[in-house]
Amino acid sequence: MLKVQKMPRFRFNLEPLLKHRKRVEGEKQRALATLERRRIEIENHIREMQQRITDNKTELGRGLIGKVDTSAIRSQAAMSMQLDAQTRRLVLVLAEIYRRTERARAELLEARTRAKAIERLRDRRYEDWKRALNKREASVIDDLTTVRAAWSMEL
C-alpha cells in the first residue's frame, strides 16, 4: 500500500527577525506620521496667525481714517506685535519639526531597507526550496514510472 505524505511546508528560520524588522518599520512609519501631523498643525496655525496679522493691519489702517482713537491704535499695534512674535516662535518650532521629520524619514528608509533585505533572502530561500521540492517530486515520478514500466514488462 502506498503511503501518502503531507505536502512539505516552507519554513524560514529568520521569520522572527523579519517580523521584528517589520515591526520596527511600522514604528518608524507611525513616528513619521506623527511628525507630519504636527507639521501640518503648525503650518495651519501659522497661516491663521498671518491672516490675523493681515486683518489687524487692515483694521489699524481703517482706524487712521477720520477721527483717530490713539488708544485703539496702540492696542491694535501691540496685538499685531504680539501676533508677530508668536508667529516667529511657531516658525522656529516648525524648523525643528522639519529637522526631526528628515531624521525620521532617514530612519524609516533604513528600517525599510533592513526589512527588504530579509524579505529578499526569504524569497530566494523559498525559490531554492521550491526548486528542491520540484526536483524531489520529479525523482519520485521517475521512480514510479520506472516501476510501472517494469510491472508492465513482467505481465
C-alpha positions in Angstrom: 0.0 0.0 0.0 1.2 3.5 -0.9 1.8 5.9 2.0 0.5 9.4 1.3 2.7 12.1 2.7 1.7 15.5 3.7 2.9 18.3 1.5 6.1 19.8 2.9 5.8 23.4 4.1 8.4 26.1 3.7 9.9 27.3 6.9 12.0 30.4 7.0 14.3 30.3 10.0 14.7 34.0 10.1 11.0 34.7 10.3 11.2 36.2 13.8 13.9 38.6 12.6 11.7 39.6 9.7 8.8 40.2 11.9 10.9 42.3 14.3 12.2 44.4 11.4 8.7 44.9 10.0 7.5 45.9 13.5 10.4 48.5 13.7 9.5 49.7 10.2 5.9 50.2 11.4 7.0 52.1 14.4 9.2 54.4 12.2 6.2 55.0 9.9 4.0 55.9 12.9 6.7 58.3 14.2 7.0 60.0 10.9 3.2 60.3 10.5 3.0 61.9 14.0 5.6 64.5 13.0 3.8 65.1 9.7 0.5 65.7 11.5 2.3 68.1 13.9 3.9 69.9 11.0 0.5 70.4 9.3 -1.0 71.7 12.5 1.8 74.2 13.0 1.7 75.3 9.3 -2.1 75.8 9.6 -1.6 77.7 12.9 1.0 80.0 11.2 -1.4 80.7 8.3 -4.1 81.6 10.8 -1.7 83.9 12.7 -0.7 85.6 9.4 -4.3 86.1 8.5 -5.0 87.6 11.9 -1.9 89.9 11.4 -3.2 91.0 8.0 -6.7 91.6 9.4 -5.3 93.5 12.3 -3.2 95.7 9.9 -6.3 96.4 7.8 -8.3 97.3 11.0 -5.4 99.5 12.0 -5.5 101.3 8.6 -9.2 101.9 9.0 -8.6 103.4 12.4 -6.4 106.0 10.9 -9.2 107.4 8.7 -11.4 110.1 10.2 -11.3 110.6 14.0 -8.3 108.8 15.3 -8.6 106.8 18.6 -5.0 106.5 19.7 -5.6 104.0 22.5 -7.4 101.7 20.0 -4.5 102.1 17.5 -1.9 101.5 20.3 -3.9 98.4 21.4 -4.0 97.1 17.8 -0.3 97.7 17.2 0.5 95.9 20.4 -1.7 93.0 19.3 0.0 93.0 15.9 3.4 92.8 17.5 2.3 90.0 19.8 0.9 88.0 16.9 4.1 88.6 15.0 6.2 87.3 18.0 4.0 84.2 18.3 4.3 83.5 14.6 8.1 83.8 14.8 8.2 81.3 17.7 6.0 78.9 15.7 8.3 79.2 12.7 11.2 78.2 14.9 9.2 75.2 16.2 8.3 74.4 12.6 12.0 74.4 11.6 12.7 71.9 14.4 9.8 69.7 13.2 11.3 69.8 9.7 14.7 68.6 11.0 13.1 65.9 13.1 11.0 64.8 10.1 14.1 64.5 7.9 15.7 62.3 10.5 12.6 60.2 10.9 12.4 59.8 7.1 16.0 58.6 7.0 15.3 56.2 9.9 12.3 54.9 8.1 14.3 54.4 4.9 16.9 52.5 6.9 14.3 50.3 8.6 12.6 49.6 5.3 15.9 48.7 3.7 16.7 46.3 6.5 13.3 44.6 6.3 13.5 44.3 2.5 16.9 42.6 2.7 15.4 39.9 4.9 12.4 39.6 2.6 14.7 39.2 -0.4 16.6 36.5 1.4 13.3 34.8 2.3 12.2 34.9 -1.3 15.5 33.4 -2.5 15.3 30.6 0.1 11.7 29.9 -0.9 12.7 29.7 -4.5 15.6 27.3 -3.6 13.2 25.2 -1.5 10.6 25.1 -4.3 13.2 24.0 -6.8 14.5 21.3 -4.5 10.9 20.1 -3.9 10.1 20.0 -7.6 13.3 18.0 -8.1 12.3 15.5 -5.4 8.8 15.3 -6.9 10.3 14.7 -10.4 12.5 12.0 -9.0 9.6 10.3 -7.3 7.6 10.4 -10.5 10.5 9.0 -12.5 10.8 6.1 -9.9 7.1 5.4 -10.2 7.2 5.5 -14.0 10.2 3.1 -13.9 8.3 0.7 -11.5 5.2 0.9 -13.6 7.2 0.1 -16.8 8.8 -2.8 -15.1 5.4 -4.2 -14.0 4.0 -3.8 -17.5 7.0 -5.8 -18.9 6.5 -8.6 -16.4 2.9 -9.0 -17.3 
